[in-house]
Amino acid sequence: MHIKTLALAAAAAGTLLLTQPAAAQFAKAEDAIKYRQSTLFVIGQHFGRIGAMVNGKAPYDAKAAEADAEVIASLASLPWTAFGPGTDKGNTKAKPEVWSDTAKFTEHAQKFQAEAPKLLAAAKTGNLDALKAAFGPTANSCKACHDSFRSR
């Protein structure tokens, strides 16, 4: 087989793997739960660093804020496929409403995914005021989802 053909086949297979439903991505429900919790934990860590700068609890560092926002924007679309069937049981703080009100849950997830790139764009300006302006709506998207869909 020609190398170009092999490369195209590999790329197609990779794309197929990325678009498979959650059930195909995770061997067990526990794996999906760990995946989404880990992803959301990393997002939260980087979001907290920006929050500390925005709220004056840490010195503003434009490069660090941009790096943190880059991680958030990169991971923003990842956790949602891990809320598949069977992942409502086990070590999770997700409320049953995630599965009973999927339209609202999806709306919240999409809102966060829309805000994350705006936070990154603001961070890339190197302007603290721009970062503050983008931080609020992004934080509100997180809070709204947590208020509706996460047990304390």
N, C-alpha and C positions, 0 to 999 in steps of 0.2 A: 504494500500500500504506500502511496506517495506521502511524504512527510507533511505536506500542506493538507492533505485529506485527513491524516491522523490528528493534526492540530485542530481542524474544524470539528472533527468528531469529539475530541476531548472538550472543546469549548461548548459544544451542544450538550454534552453529558453534564458538564458543570452547571450550565444554565438550568437544565432539567432538575438537577438536585436542589437548586436554590428555590425552585418554584413548586416543589412537592408540598402537599398538605402536611400539617404538623404530625399526623399519625405516621407518615413516611419518614419524617426527620428524626423522630425520637423512638427508641426501642421500647421505652417504658414511660408511663405517665410521670413517674418520679423524675425521669431525666428531663422532661419538658418543664416541670416545676422548678428544678434546679437551674435550668438554662434561663428561664425568664427572671427568676430571683437574682441570679448572678448578673445578668445584663442590667436589670433595674438597679442593683446595688452599685455597679460601676457608674451608671448614669448619675445616680444620686451623689456619689463621691465627688465627681467632677462638677456637678451642679452646685454642691455645697461650697466648693472652693470659689466659684464665681460669686455665689451669694455672699460669702464672707468679704470679698472685695467690694461688691456693690453696697453692702451695708456698713462699710467702714471698719469691719472687724479684722481685716487683713489689708496690708498695703496693696494698692492697685499695681498689677504687673500685666501690662498689655500682652506680652508674649505668652505668659501662663494662662491668661484668660482666653486667648485665642486657641491655645492647645486644648484647654478643657472644653471649650465650645465645640471644637473639632471632634472630640471623642463623643460628646453628647449627640451631635448631628449624625455622626457615623453609626451610632447604636440605636437611634430613635425608632427605626423600623423593625428592629429585631425581636423584642419580647412578645409581640402580639400573636404570632403563630403558635406560641407555646401555651396558649390558653385553649387548647383543643379539648375534645371529648375525653372524659376520664381524669382531667387534670384539676377537677374541682374537689377532689378528695386527697387527703394526705397533709403534708407539712406546707400549708398554704394559708395566707391571710386574705386571699381573694374571697369576696362575698359571693353568694349564690347568684346575685344579680348579674354577674359577669356573663353567665350562661342563660339567664332568663330574660335579660334585657340587652341582647347583643347589639341592637341598633344603637342604643345610647353608649354602650361600652366602645363600640367601633368609632362613634363620633368623637368620644374623648381621646381615643388613641390617635385618630387622624388629626385632631387639634394639636396635640403634642408634636406629632410628626411635622405639622405645618409651622409650628413655632420654633422648633429646634434650628432649622436653617437660618431663621431670622436672627436668632441669638448669635449664631456663628458670623453672620454678615456684620452684625453690630460689633462683635469682638474684633473682627478684622479691621475695623476703622481705627482701632487704637484709642478710641475716645470713651472715657468712662461714662459720660452722660448718655451716649448712644447705647452702651452696654446696659446701663440702668433701665433705659426705656424699653429695651427688648427683654430684659430679665423678668419684669413684672408679668407680662402676658404669658411667658413660658412657665413661670412659677405657678401662675393661676391655672394653667392647663394641667399641671401635675396635681395641684391641690383638688381641683374639681373631680378628677378621676379617683384620687385617693378617698375623697369624702364619700363618693357614691359607691365605690367598688372594692375598697380595702378595709378589712377589719383592723382594729388597733391592737 
